[in-house]
Amino acid sequence: MISYKPFWNTLAAKNISTYTLINRYGISSSTINRLRHDQPISTTTINDFCHILSCRIEDILVYLPDSDESPNF
């Protein structure tokens, strides 16, 4: 499972609000909602966040394996 908990920590550390992301940087409120619920977002959006926040991917998301998750290869 992908978790966006690091994203929220990075926002707090950089003192940036979701209001700022939406109104200054044009991030959609639906994208913010997807992050809140650990739903998928595009790599383009992840790239945008890394640029806006001047951070690394690890500052946006983390992979947490589920114990019942099996690979679908």
N, C-alpha and C positions, 0 to 999 in steps of 0.2 A: 504494500500500500504506500502511496506517496502522501506524505504529510507536509503541509505548508506552515507548520509551526515556526520554523526558522524565519519565514517571511514576516510574521507578526513581531517576532523579537527584533528583526532588523529594522522594521518600521519604527518601533519604540526607541531603539538605540539611536536612530537618525532623526528622531523627533518629526516624523512625517505622518500625517493623518491620511486616512482613506479619502477624506474630503479633498485634500490637496492632490492626491493621485487622480481623482475623478475630474476636478475642475481645472487644475493646472496642466496635467499631463495627458488628459483625454482618455484615461482608463475607464472602461465601462463599469457601471455598478453591477452588471451581471458577472463580470470577471471577478470583482471583489467578492460577490456572493459565492462563486465557485471555489475561491480560495478558502472562504470560511467553512465550507462543507467538504474540503479535501477532494473536490472533483477535478477532473483533468482540465488543463489549460495547454495551449500550444507552446511549442518551443520558441516561437516568435514572441509571444507574450513574456515568457521567461527571460528572453534576451532583452526585451524592453525594460523589464524590472531591474535586471542587472545594470543596464545603462543608467536608468533613472536613479537608482540607489547606490551606484558605484560600488557594486559588491560582486561576489562570486555566486555561482549556482548553489553552492552549499549554504549560502545565506538566504536562499529562497525556499528550498525544499530538501527533504530527506526521504530516503526509501526505508520503510519499516516492513520487513517480511511478515506475512501472516502465517501462523502455524498451520492453517488448513489450506494454504494457497499452494497449488501445484502448477508447475509450468505447463503452458499450452503450446508446446513445440511441435 
